[in-house]
Amino acid sequence: MPFFPNTSLELWEYQESTTRFNLYGEPELEYNHITTVDCDMQPLSVTDSLKEYGEILQDTYKTYLDITVPVTDTMICRVQGKTDTYKVIGTPSHNNHLLNHIKLLLQKERKPTPLP
């Protein structure tokens, strides 16, 4: 459980449309709103970025969520009330030791995914 929730984060799950198709007959992309959760979202420091990835990742955030949040690595996230979207980097880390929580690394998308 995050101790200092400072952001409301919308979680959107990818799904292929069953009714709408593009010019090539492929299903169009759709995103369904799963839930909005309170979380602790912090910028990833240069030191943390170098330690974990060996390079500096720009516009990357570490996010701490409650252990019960249904989050997957294919989700798109958006801060409630904003237009910028974030993609999940890697797999959500479920930590079930002393403090149960999910650690999620989010990277801001250069071109925001259009969400309803």
Backbone bond lengths (Angstrom), bond angles and torsions (degrees), N, CA, C in turn:
res aa  C-N    CA-C-N  psi(-1)  N-CA   C-N-CA  omega(-1)  CA-C   N-CA-C  phi
1 M - - - 1.452 - - 1.519 109.31 -
2 P 1.322 117.66 125.93 1.463 119.28 179.72 1.527 110.92 -68.57
3 F 1.328 115.82 132.97 1.459 120.21 -178.76 1.522 112.70 -78.07
4 F 1.324 116.99 -31.58 1.455 120.65 -174.81 1.523 111.09 -124.65
5 P 1.337 118.52 70.25 1.467 118.76 179.24 1.523 110.10 -66.09
6 N 1.330 116.09 124.41 1.458 120.71 -177.61 1.530 113.15 -123.78
7 T 1.325 117.08 -0.64 1.463 121.04 -174.86 1.525 109.74 -145.32
8 S 1.333 115.85 143.30 1.466 121.07 169.77 1.519 106.91 -99.45
9 L 1.312 116.39 120.65 1.460 122.68 -173.47 1.522 109.70 -113.11
10 E 1.337 115.97 127.48 1.460 121.56 175.77 1.522 108.55 -89.87
11 L 1.322 117.09 134.24 1.464 122.54 178.39 1.523 108.71 -109.51
12 W 1.327 116.06 125.24 1.459 122.91 -178.28 1.526 108.97 -120.44
13 E 1.328 117.43 130.66 1.468 122.69 -178.25 1.524 110.12 -104.18
14 Y 1.329 115.53 137.25 1.469 123.73 178.24 1.520 110.05 -70.47
15 Q 1.338 115.15 139.43 1.462 120.98 175.31 1.522 108.28 -152.60
16 E 1.324 116.97 143.20 1.458 120.57 176.15 1.515 109.41 -87.13
17 S 1.323 116.10 137.45 1.459 121.58 -179.31 1.526 110.20 -69.23
18 T 1.316 116.31 143.69 1.466 120.53 175.93 1.527 111.01 -101.70
19 T 1.343 116.85 -6.07 1.464 120.02 -176.82 1.526 113.22 -118.67
20 R 1.337 117.90 -22.39 1.467 121.13 -177.18 1.527 109.85 -114.77
21 F 1.341 115.16 133.84 1.459 120.87 -177.94 1.522 109.09 -131.00
22 N 1.344 116.72 151.81 1.463 120.48 178.37 1.532 110.05 -85.43
23 L 1.337 117.04 -173.12 1.466 122.18 -177.99 1.522 113.77 -59.28
24 Y 1.319 116.61 -27.20 1.462 121.38 -176.13 1.529 112.94 -94.35
25 G 1.326 116.77 5.45 1.460 120.78 179.29 1.520 114.24 81.99
26 E 1.329 116.64 9.46 1.464 120.36 178.90 1.527 109.48 -89.42
27 P 1.324 118.06 146.13 1.462 120.02 179.27 1.525 111.41 -64.26
28 E 1.330 116.77 140.46 1.453 121.15 177.82 1.531 110.04 -75.96
29 L 1.329 114.70 154.97 1.451 120.36 179.68 1.526 110.40 -78.92
30 E 1.309 115.67 138.96 1.459 121.74 174.80 1.513 108.09 -134.68
31 Y 1.305 116.32 148.42 1.457 121.61 174.14 1.515 108.57 -122.46
32 N 1.328 116.44 127.53 1.455 122.36 179.07 1.520 109.40 -103.45
33 H 1.323 115.75 134.21 1.464 120.66 178.30 1.526 108.43 -72.15
34 I 1.331 116.71 120.85 1.459 121.75 -179.24 1.523 110.49 -90.37
35 T 1.324 116.82 -54.94 1.462 120.80 -178.06 1.522 109.82 -165.09
36 T 1.307 115.44 166.55 1.462 122.69 171.25 1.518 106.51 -119.55
37 V 1.334 116.47 127.16 1.467 120.76 -176.56 1.521 110.78 -126.95
38 D 1.316 115.15 152.01 1.460 120.46 171.91 1.517 107.75 -85.21
39 C 1.326 116.42 137.37 1.458 120.40 -177.11 1.517 109.91 -147.02
40 D 1.319 115.23 169.50 1.457 123.34 173.38 1.526 106.26 -104.00
41 M 1.333 117.04 110.02 1.465 122.28 -176.57 1.520 108.92 -114.91
42 Q 1.343 115.84 121.37 1.463 121.43 -176.62 1.522 109.90 -130.92
43 P 1.335 117.57 144.62 1.467 119.01 175.01 1.529 110.56 -63.44
44 L 1.318 116.95 141.92 1.462 121.91 177.17 1.525 107.80 -77.73
45 S 1.321 116.17 123.39 1.464 119.59 -177.75 1.528 110.39 -72.26
46 V 1.317 115.44 160.17 1.469 121.32 178.66 1.524 109.97 -60.10
47 T 1.328 117.62 -40.95 1.465 121.91 179.85 1.523 111.06 -62.22
48 D 1.348 117.20 -46.98 1.467 120.68 178.82 1.523 111.31 -62.90
49 S 1.322 116.11 -40.41 1.461 120.99 179.79 1.523 111.46 -63.24
50 L 1.319 117.01 -45.23 1.463 120.88 178.67 1.523 111.72 -66.26
51 K 1.339 116.66 -37.93 1.460 121.01 -178.17 1.535 110.98 -66.82
52 E 1.340 117.79 -41.74 1.458 121.05 -175.70 1.529 113.34 -85.38
53 Y 1.341 117.86 -38.08 1.460 120.62 -171.54 1.516 114.39 -116.78
54 G 1.332 118.08 -13.50 1.450 121.08 -179.20 1.511 113.25 76.78
55 E 1.310 116.56 9.54 1.465 121.50 177.54 1.522 108.79 -150.56
56 I 1.316 116.04 163.80 1.460 120.33 179.63 1.524 108.50 -88.28
57 L 1.321 116.04 119.01 1.457 121.74 176.74 1.523 108.31 -97.82
58 Q 1.319 116.60 122.18 1.455 119.93 -179.12 1.522 110.60 -89.81
59 D 1.336 116.03 152.26 1.461 122.97 179.27 1.530 111.70 53.81
60 T 1.321 116.75 42.76 1.459 122.54 179.12 1.519 109.08 -113.95
61 Y 1.327 115.55 140.40 1.459 121.51 -176.16 1.521 109.90 -130.54
62 K 1.327 115.72 142.46 1.461 119.75 171.67 1.528 106.32 -99.75
63 T 1.313 114.63 134.08 1.455 121.41 -173.94 1.515 108.64 -127.77
64 Y 1.317 115.83 134.35 1.459 122.03 179.24 1.518 109.11 -112.59
65 L 1.336 116.07 123.99 1.460 122.95 -177.25 1.518 110.35 -120.72
66 D 1.323 115.69 162.28 1.459 121.17 173.56 1.529 109.06 -64.35
67 I 1.313 117.08 148.03 1.472 122.62 -175.65 1.531 112.60 -63.90
68 T 1.335 117.98 -20.06 1.466 121.35 -176.41 1.530 113.56 -89.63
69 V 1.327 118.61 -1.79 1.466 121.78 -177.98 1.532 109.65 -71.69
70 P 1.349 117.88 128.92 1.465 120.88 -179.36 1.526 111.21 -81.59
71 V 1.321 117.22 83.21 1.464 121.59 -176.51 1.525 110.02 -111.44
72 T 1.354 115.54 141.64 1.461 120.78 177.80 1.529 109.11 -128.29
73 D 1.313 115.89 169.82 1.466 120.16 -177.88 1.527 113.25 -79.28
74 T 1.334 118.81 -5.32 1.462 121.42 179.06 1.528 112.59 -99.71
75 M 1.307 117.35 2.08 1.462 121.18 -177.08 1.525 112.30 -76.39
76 I 1.316 114.57 153.44 1.457 123.27 169.85 1.524 105.62 -109.28
77 C 1.330 116.54 136.83 1.464 121.24 -178.18 1.518 109.54 -116.17
78 R 1.324 115.11 150.09 1.455 120.95 177.61 1.525 108.03 -144.98
79 V 1.334 116.18 135.03 1.457 120.38 175.44 1.520 106.60 -70.55
80 Q 1.325 115.63 132.40 1.452 120.73 -176.20 1.533 110.86 -57.70
81 G 1.330 115.62 128.04 1.454 121.19 179.31 1.518 114.80 88.24
82 K 1.319 118.63 -1.52 1.472 122.98 -179.87 1.526 109.82 -111.85
83 T 1.338 116.91 169.39 1.465 120.78 179.21 1.517 112.93 -105.16
84 D 1.348 118.03 -20.00 1.466 120.84 179.91 1.523 110.33 -66.96
85 T 1.345 115.83 141.44 1.458 120.66 177.38 1.530 109.38 -117.60
86 Y 1.320 115.44 158.53 1.463 122.57 -176.05 1.518 108.74 -132.04
87 K 1.340 115.52 140.66 1.461 120.11 174.91 1.525 108.92 -104.37
88 V 1.313 115.36 152.60 1.461 121.98 179.83 1.519 108.24 -81.09
89 I 1.331 116.33 131.62 1.462 121.98 176.34 1.529 107.22 -99.97
90 G 1.304 116.45 124.51 1.461 120.06 179.20 1.521 111.97 73.34
91 T 1.315 115.53 -154.74 1.450 122.80 -178.98 1.520 109.00 -108.00
92 P 1.338 117.87 139.37 1.467 119.42 175.83 1.523 110.56 -57.32
93 S 1.321 115.66 134.14 1.461 121.81 -177.76 1.523 109.81 -95.01
94 H 1.337 117.06 113.49 1.461 122.46 179.39 1.525 108.54 -91.70
95 N 1.322 116.75 111.42 1.461 122.40 179.94 1.523 109.11 -104.11
96 N 1.321 116.26 114.78 1.457 119.80 -176.13 1.526 111.96 -117.75
97 H 1.322 115.84 35.91 1.459 119.29 177.11 1.518 108.84 -96.84
98 L 1.291 120.15 -134.38 1.464 123.84 -173.72 1.527 113.15 -49.71
99 L 1.311 117.52 -50.17 1.462 122.15 178.44 1.524 109.00 -116.00
100 N 1.316 117.12 108.10 1.459 121.11 -178.92 1.521 110.03 -69.97
101 H 1.337 116.97 122.68 1.453 121.48 178.67 1.526 110.22 -162.77
102 I 1.319 114.91 167.92 1.458 122.05 174.13 1.516 107.15 -113.88
103 K 1.325 116.42 129.68 1.466 121.15 174.98 1.525 107.31 -104.14
104 L 1.322 114.46 129.07 1.447 121.78 -174.95 1.518 108.33 -128.99
105 L 1.327 117.38 130.77 1.467 120.75 174.13 1.517 108.37 -99.63
106 L 1.324 116.06 124.34 1.455 122.48 -178.39 1.524 109.89 -116.42
107 Q 1.321 116.09 139.83 1.461 120.51 176.24 1.523 108.36 -122.48
108 K 1.326 114.67 130.71 1.460 120.77 -179.61 1.522 109.34 -65.39
109 E 1.328 116.10 132.60 1.457 120.90 178.69 1.519 109.81 -81.50
110 R 1.324 116.50 136.95 1.469 120.75 179.55 1.525 111.00 -63.88
111 K 1.335 115.75 -41.00 1.465 120.74 175.42 1.526 106.49 -113.66
112 P 1.339 117.93 110.02 1.467 120.13 -176.49 1.528 112.43 -58.54
113 T 1.319 115.95 139.39 1.454 121.90 175.15 1.529 108.21 -70.96
114 P 1.357 117.70 128.66 1.463 118.58 179.28 1.523 110.95 -69.11
115 L 1.307 116.74 119.32 1.459 123.16 178.40 1.521 108.75 -120.84
116 P 1.331 117.20 147.30 1.481 119.01 179.21 1.512 112.79 -65.37
